[in-house]
């Protein structure tokens, strides 16, 4: 009698990146859709990293990047000993940015397009003199940035960045760059940006902000100002001014009481 062979294990077909969204965003979008349907429900646990790797046929690094994106969106939270837990089924605000480290300042799930100013190196304009300790007489490279959600036609964030003259050489590479400006400074000059000061305030939309962000002229929006420091050298490397329509920004922060 012929022997029956054991059933072969089902192996997920390895995904490859196509012309659309990056692999990790494909995973993010599928998990988001399932969470929105209540699978798993709020308080429930996502499958383990290993299970997601097997299911989607992607690398562990891709799964981790996808889970990080879901955490930044406020949909899930990682708990030691419990895995990744669903915190809510969908976003209440257009944009939720949770920050725990400097690397979290640049969200991974958006597209950023940079445009170099035609003016070259110049003095800081008055609106950039928002932090103490900015040395007078310096020259700065101005970069305009536009951030888009996946396949969106209109940016949800306008950023003007001012790069200090010692690091202005990144201007040759910035328009082809897709990561953060501060990371490009770090890799180009082998300097670590280790401190960021942040101020959140409001602004009145001018003609450009109104047109780009879908606001009315003089409508109040949210402005996030940041100063990036290389403390070992006592240098300010970068100043950025980020603008959002009021309904497009929500800042989430968790505080813990320190034991004395």
N, C-alpha and C positions, 0 to 999 in steps of 0.2 A: 504494500500500500504506500502511496506517496505520502511523505511527511508534510504536514501543514507548517508553513513558515510563520514565525512570530510576526505580529504587526509591526511595521516600521514606525518609529517615533515621528511625530509631526514636527518639522523644523520650519520656523518662520522664514519666508523668503527675504533675503537681505535687501533692505531698501537702498536706493541710490538717489542722490540729489538730482532733481530735474531742474527745469527752468523756473519753477515756481518758488515757494517758500523753502528756507533751509530745512534740513532733516529735523532738527530739534523743534522747529515751529510746526511741522506737520504733526509731531507727537503732541505738542502743546494744544493745537487746535482740536485734535481728536479727544484728548482728555478733558478740555474745557467743555466740549459739546456733551460729553457723558456726565460731567459734574452738573451742568445745567439741567440735565434730565433726571438728576437725583441718583446717579449710579457712579460712585457710591453717594449716599445722602450726606448732609452736613453732620459731622461727627464721625463719619465712617472713615475707613482706612483705604488708601490707594494700594494697589499691588506693589510688591517689593521691586527694587531696582532690577533684580535678576529676572523677575516675571515680566517686567516691561521690556527689558532687552530681548527676551525670547519672543514676546508678543509682536513687537514692532520690527524686529530684525535689524536693530541698530546697535551702536556701541554703548557701553556703560557711560562714557563721557557724554554722548548725545542725550541719554536719559537724564543724567544729572543736570545738564543745561536746561532741559525742558522742565524739570522739577523746580529748578531755581527760578525760572520765568514764572511759573505758577505761584511760587512763594511771593515774588515781587508784586504780582498782581493781587495778592491778598486772598487767593482762593484756597491755598493749603498752607500747612505749617508742619515742620518736622519736629517730632518729639522723641527724645531718647527712650528706647525700649518700646515705643509704640508705633514707630514708622511715620509715614506722611499722612496727616489727618486733614480732611476737608473742613475748611473754616466757614465757607459760605458758597452758595451756588452760582453767584454771578457778581459782577461789579456794580456797585451803587453809583460810583462816579466814573467819569470817562477815563481817568488815569489815577492809579494808586501807586505810590512809590514808597516802599519800605526800605529804610537805610540802616544798615548795621556796620558797614565798613566803607572805606573810600571807594572800593571797587563797585559798590552798589549804587554810586552816584550816577553811573551811566547804565541805563536799562538795556538789557540784551534783546528785548523783543520789539525794538523799533528800528526804523531805517533813518539814518542821519546823512544829510547831504551838506557838504561844506562849500563855501564860496569865499575866496580870498579878496580882501579889499584892494581896490586899485590904488590906494593912497600910499601903500608901502608902510614903512616905519614912521610913526607920528606920535605926538604927545597924546596922553589920555584925554578923552572928552570929559566934560564935567560929570556926566551921568556915571562914569566909571570910577570916579573918586569917592567911593562909598565905604571904604575901609580905612582905618588909621594905619599908619606905618608905610604908606605908599611913597617911595622916594620921589622928590620933585625932579623935574627935568629929564626924566627917562623917556625912552622911545619904545613903542609897542606896536606889534603887528595885529591888525584887526581881522577877525574871521567871523563871517556870518554863517550860522547853521540853521537848518530846517529839519525838524523831526516828524516822521510820518508813522502812523500805525500801518499794519500789513495792507499793502495795496491801496491805501487811502490817497485821494487826490489833493487833499488840503492838509497842511501841517497842523499839528496840535500844539507845537512848541516852536518858538523863535528864540534863538540864542545868539548873542553877540559876545565873542570872546576876545580878550586882549592878551597877547603873548609877549612876555618881557623880551627885550632885545637879545639877551644872551641865548635865548632859545628860539629865535625867530627863523632859524634855518629850516624848521618844519614846514614853512610856507611852500617849499618846493614839492612837498608830498601830500599836503593836507587835502587837496581836492579829490584825490584818489583814495583817501583814507576813509574807513567806515567805522572805526572804533572811536574811543574817546580821545580828546586832544591831550589830556594829561598823560595817558598811556603812551602816546606817540612821543611826547617830550621825554618820558622816562627811557624808552627804548633807544631814542636817537642820541641822547646825551648821557646815558648811564647814570642818571640821577634819580633818587627816590623822592617823590612827592609824598610827604608823610603827615601833613596836617592840612585840613580844609576848614575854613571859617564860613559859615552860612548865615544869611539873613533872608527872611521871608517877609515881603511887604506887598504893596499894591502899586498899580500904575494906571494911568489913563491912556487908552488906546489912541495912538496917532493914526494917520491915514494908512501907513504900511501895515501896522499891527492889525488894524480893523479889517483890511482887505485879506491879509494872509490867514488870520485866525477866525474870520467870520464874526467879528465883533462890530458894534457901532462905534463911530468916532466918539471919543471921550468916555466910553464905557469902562468901568473899573475891572481890571484883571489882576492876576497874581504874578508877582515878580520875585524870582529866587536869585539872590546874588551870592556868588562864591569866590573866595580867595584861596588859591592853592599855594602852599608853602613848601619849600625845601628847607627845613629848620636847621639841618646840619651846616648849611651855607648861609643861613639868614636871608634867603632870597624869596621874593614873590615871583613865582614862575608864570602864573596865569590868573586872570580875573574873568569871570563869566557872569552874564546877566541873562537869565532865562525868563521868558514871558509866556503866560498861558491865559486863555479865557477862564473866567472864574469857575465855570462848570466843568473844566477839564483837568482840574488839579485837586488832589487831596493828599495831605501829608500825614503819614502814619508813623508814630514813634512809641516805643515801649520803654518805660523807665522802671528801674529796680532800686529798692532801698538798700543802701550798703550798710552792713553791720559794722558797728564801731568796735 
